[in-house]
């Protein structure tokens, strides 16, 4: 009974979500990757809100086949309680008649097993897509790394030639994925690499302060310093991804 209910709920939420997206047509930004998705998602949201955009992103770990529609619809989960799901189901239906909806969705996609990416991309196709990293962190449900990378190959293959694909060129597997898409590719890395440097790179961490770090971000001949209120390369990566996404959106206006 539980399995049947989950399948009905899954496709009900998918239907409502697709109708909502068709009505409001927000710009969708999707992140995929084994690590850094949480920090990058929050940084993108922060920078876009500072730029004056209305933005919604996944709360907590709402990045699965049921969690992602809930994130898009801004609804809570009923978790393991049939009773708690009843008002959620009703609220999802009511969402069809609400006029207010954010202009931009920043969605972190969770891939735990084969087929996840195909289903999540059938829910919401992004204009801007990011792959943060691919590691063995979630390989338990996959036969090997090649099968896991296949999920991301499906991801990049669905980004059209009018879309933007932001790739972490520090990871050779991700760099290789650039061969399987017609999207506009923007690469980033922790450092400038010869003979073909990425579009954006971080350079060195210029200075560590009591409350964080100052990093250098380069784009061609343009170099700027940014202060981050936290420590660690993962926060520097997140800053860089946020800057790239914001620049794309500003150029699209």
C-alpha positions as semicolon CSV with decimal commas, in nm:
position;residue;x (nm);y (nm);z (nm)
1;X;0,000;0,000;0,000
2;X;0,282;0,238;0,089
3;X;0,455;0,179;-0,247
4;X;0,131;0,236;-0,440
5;X;0,061;0,558;-0,249
6;X;0,415;0,683;-0,317
7;X;0,380;0,622;-0,692
8;X;0,043;0,798;-0,707
9;X;0,183;1,090;-0,505
10;X;0,493;1,106;-0,724
11;X;0,300;1,144;-1,049
12;X;0,037;1,372;-0,897
13;X;0,308;1,615;-0,781
14;X;0,480;1,590;-1,119
15;X;0,160;1,683;-1,303
16;X;0,090;1,980;-1,075
17;X;0,451;2,095;-1,100
18;X;0,460;2,085;-1,480
19;X;0,134;2,281;-1,503
20;X;0,266;2,544;-1,258
21;X;0,589;2,582;-1,456
22;X;0,393;2,612;-1,780
23;X;0,176;2,887;-1,631
24;X;0,451;3,097;-1,471
25;X;0,753;3,009;-1,689
26;X;1,029;3,092;-1,439
27;X;1,394;3,076;-1,533
28;X;1,530;2,747;-1,398
29;X;1,886;2,703;-1,275
30;X;1,979;2,344;-1,190
31;X;2,282;2,216;-1,005
32;X;2,404;1,857;-1,012
33;X;2,707;1,697;-0,855
34;X;2,834;1,477;-0,575
35;X;2,960;1,767;-0,360
36;X;2,926;2,145;-0,308
37;X;2,568;2,162;-0,436
38;X;2,432;2,298;-0,107
39;X;2,686;2,579;-0,082
40;X;2,667;2,670;-0,452
41;X;2,286;2,675;-0,446
42;X;2,278;2,907;-0,145
43;X;2,542;3,135;-0,295
44;X;2,356;3,165;-0,625
45;X;2,036;3,248;-0,437
46;X;2,215;3,505;-0,220
47;X;2,376;3,684;-0,514
48;X;2,061;3,692;-0,723
49;X;1,851;3,823;-0,433
50;X;2,110;4,096;-0,377
51;X;2,070;4,183;-0,746
52;X;1,695;4,226;-0,689
53;X;1,556;3,900;-0,829
54;X;1,280;3,692;-0,672
55;X;1,434;3,349;-0,614
56;X;1,319;3,015;-0,471
57;X;1,552;2,723;-0,399
58;X;1,534;2,376;-0,244
59;X;1,491;2,372;0,133
60;X;1,693;2,112;0,323
61;X;1,737;1,801;0,105
62;X;1,428;1,845;-0,116
63;X;1,607;1,732;-0,432
64;X;1,451;1,392;-0,509
65;X;1,159;1,271;-0,722
66;X;0,913;1,387;-0,455
67;X;1,124;1,649;-0,280
68;X;1,195;1,849;-0,595
69;X;0,826;1,913;-0,680
70;X;0,769;2,014;-0,318
71;X;1,058;2,259;-0,345
72;X;0,919;2,409;-0,667
73;X;0,569;2,436;-0,517
74;X;0,707;2,562;-0,184
75;X;0,528;2,291;0,014
76;X;0,630;2,084;0,318
77;X;0,670;1,708;0,319
78;X;0,428;1,470;0,485
79;X;0,719;1,231;0,539
80;X;0,588;0,889;0,655
81;X;0,242;1,000;0,764
82;X;-0,061;0,953;0,537
83;X;-0,246;1,202;0,755
84;X;0,021;1,469;0,705
85;X;0,020;1,419;0,328
86;X;-0,351;1,500;0,289
87;X;-0,316;1,878;0,341
88;X;-0,002;1,880;0,122
89;X;-0,196;1,718;-0,162
90;X;-0,470;1,980;-0,127
91;X;-0,220;2,267;-0,109
92;X;-0,053;2,141;-0,426
93;X;-0,386;2,167;-0,608
94;X;-0,447;2,517;-0,467
95;X;-0,107;2,621;-0,601
96;X;-0,255;2,611;-0,951
97;X;-0,459;2,921;-0,871
98;X;-0,193;3,132;-0,697
99;X;-0,076;3,434;-0,894
100;X;0,256;3,495;-0,720
101;X;0,555;3,285;-0,822
102;X;0,930;3,361;-0,820
103;X;1,101;3,466;-1,141
104;X;1,393;3,228;-1,083
105;X;1,418;2,875;-0,941
106;X;1,754;2,746;-0,817
107;X;1,721;2,369;-0,794
108;X;1,973;2,120;-0,659
109;X;1,919;1,777;-0,821
110;X;1,993;1,466;-0,615
111;X;2,117;1,158;-0,801
112;X;2,129;0,847;-0,581
113;X;2,049;0,569;-0,828
114;X;2,028;0,500;-1,203
115;X;1,744;0,686;-1,374
116;X;1,719;0,966;-1,119
117;X;1,852;1,233;-1,352
118;X;1,616;1,143;-1,635
119;X;1,315;1,173;-1,405
120;X;1,426;1,498;-1,240
121;X;1,497;1,658;-1,577
122;X;1,150;1,556;-1,695
123;X;1,012;1,771;-1,412
124;X;1,200;2,092;-1,486
125;X;1,439;2,164;-1,773
126;X;1,693;2,434;-1,685
127;X;1,810;2,734;-1,884
128;X;2,132;2,735;-1,682
129;X;2,288;2,411;-1,556
130;X;2,590;2,353;-1,332
131;X;2,793;2,044;-1,251
132;X;2,988;2,110;-0,930
133;X;3,180;1,782;-0,904
134;X;3,153;1,408;-0,965
135;X;3,303;1,178;-0,702
136;X;3,242;0,830;-0,561
137;X;3,028;0,970;-0,281
138;X;2,700;0,823;-0,413
139;X;2,834;0,528;-0,608
140;X;2,674;0,258;-0,390
141;X;2,372;0,220;-0,620
142;X;2,581;0,223;-0,939
143;X;2,788;-0,058;-1,089
144;X;3,087;0,172;-1,142
145;X;3,185;0,535;-1,203
146;X;3,101;0,508;-1,571
147;X;2,737;0,435;-1,488
148;X;2,730;0,728;-1,246
149;X;2,888;0,961;-1,502
150;X;2,618;0,843;-1,746
151;X;2,360;1,021;-1,532
152;X;2,546;1,348;-1,584
153;X;2,592;1,277;-1,953
154;X;2,212;1,260;-1,975
155;X;2,198;1,589;-1,781
156;X;2,425;1,782;-2,021
157;X;2,264;1,625;-2,326
158;X;1,929;1,779;-2,240
159;X;2,061;2,136;-2,220
160;X;1,976;2,292;-2,554
161;X;2,194;2,515;-2,769
162;X;2,025;2,822;-2,620
163;X;2,107;2,708;-2,268
164;X;2,418;2,754;-2,055
165;X;2,628;2,479;-1,901
166;X;2,873;2,570;-1,624
167;X;3,134;2,298;-1,577
168;X;3,404;2,233;-1,318
169;X;3,714;2,176;-1,533
170;X;3,916;2,064;-1,231
171;X;3,739;1,731;-1,275
172;X;3,849;1,546;-1,596
173;X;3,522;1,352;-1,612
174;X;3,322;1,673;-1,612
175;X;3,546;1,832;-1,873
176;X;3,486;1,529;-2,097
177;X;3,109;1,582;-2,069
178;X;3,143;1,904;-2,268
179;X;3,159;1,684;-2,580
180;X;2,797;1,569;-2,534
181;X;2,609;1,899;-2,541
182;X;2,520;2,182;-2,775
183;X;2,485;2,428;-2,489
184;X;2,699;2,734;-2,435
185;X;2,976;2,608;-2,208
186;X;3,135;2,820;-1,937
187;X;3,422;2,652;-1,757
188;X;3,570;2,726;-1,416
189;X;3,867;2,605;-1,217
190;X;4,073;2,679;-0,910
191;X;4,359;2,798;-1,126
192;X;4,454;2,920;-1,471
193;X;4,575;2,627;-1,679
194;X;4,781;2,633;-1,998
195;X;4,743;2,603;-2,291
196;X;4,364;2,637;-2,269
197;X;4,264;2,819;-1,949
198;X;3,906;2,799;-1,819
199;X;3,671;3,092;-1,866
200;X;3,684;3,168;-1,492
201;X;3,942;3,073;-1,233
202;X;4,003;3,152;-0,869
203;X;4,375;3,197;-0,852
204;X;4,514;3,188;-0,500
205;X;4,346;3,264;-0,172
206;X;4,484;3,613;-0,123
207;X;4,439;3,643;0,250
208;X;4,276;3,472;0,545
209;X;4,099;3,698;0,790
210;X;3,955;3,634;1,134
211;X;3,609;3,585;0,983
212;X;3,685;3,430;0,644
213;X;3,902;3,468;0,337
214;X;3,973;3,697;0,043
215;X;3,999;3,531;-0,296
216;X;4,095;3,649;-0,643
217;X;3,855;3,574;-0,929
218;X;3,974;3,610;-1,287
219;X;3,783;3,614;-1,615
220;X;4,011;3,673;-1,911
221;X;4,184;4,002;-1,839
222;X;3,940;4,102;-1,564
223;X;4,057;4,030;-1,208
224;X;3,864;4,113;-0,889
225;X;3,901;4,037;-0,520
226;X;3,610;3,911;-0,312
227;X;3,567;3,864;0,061
228;X;3,402;3,543;0,184
229;X;3,280;3,519;0,543
230;X;3,368;3,149;0,565
231;X;3,674;2,931;0,524
232;X;3,744;2,655;0,271
233;X;3,783;2,601;-0,102
234;X;3,423;2,480;-0,131
235;X;3,302;2,827;-0,037
236;X;3,538;2,979;-0,294
237;X;3,395;2,742;-0,556
238;X;3,042;2,846;-0,455
239;X;3,130;3,215;-0,487
240;X;3,270;3,158;-0,833
241;X;2,962;2,967;-0,951
242;X;2,735;3,239;-0,812
243;X;2,928;3,509;-0,997
244;X;2,908;3,319;-1,326
245;X;2,532;3,261;-1,295
246;X;2,466;3,623;-1,204
247;X;2,666;3,747;-1,502
248;X;2,474;3,519;-1,739
249;X;2,140;3,641;-1,609
250;X;2,241;4,006;-1,623
251;X;2,353;3,958;-1,985
252;X;2,020;3,794;-2,070
253;X;1,820;4,099;-1,959
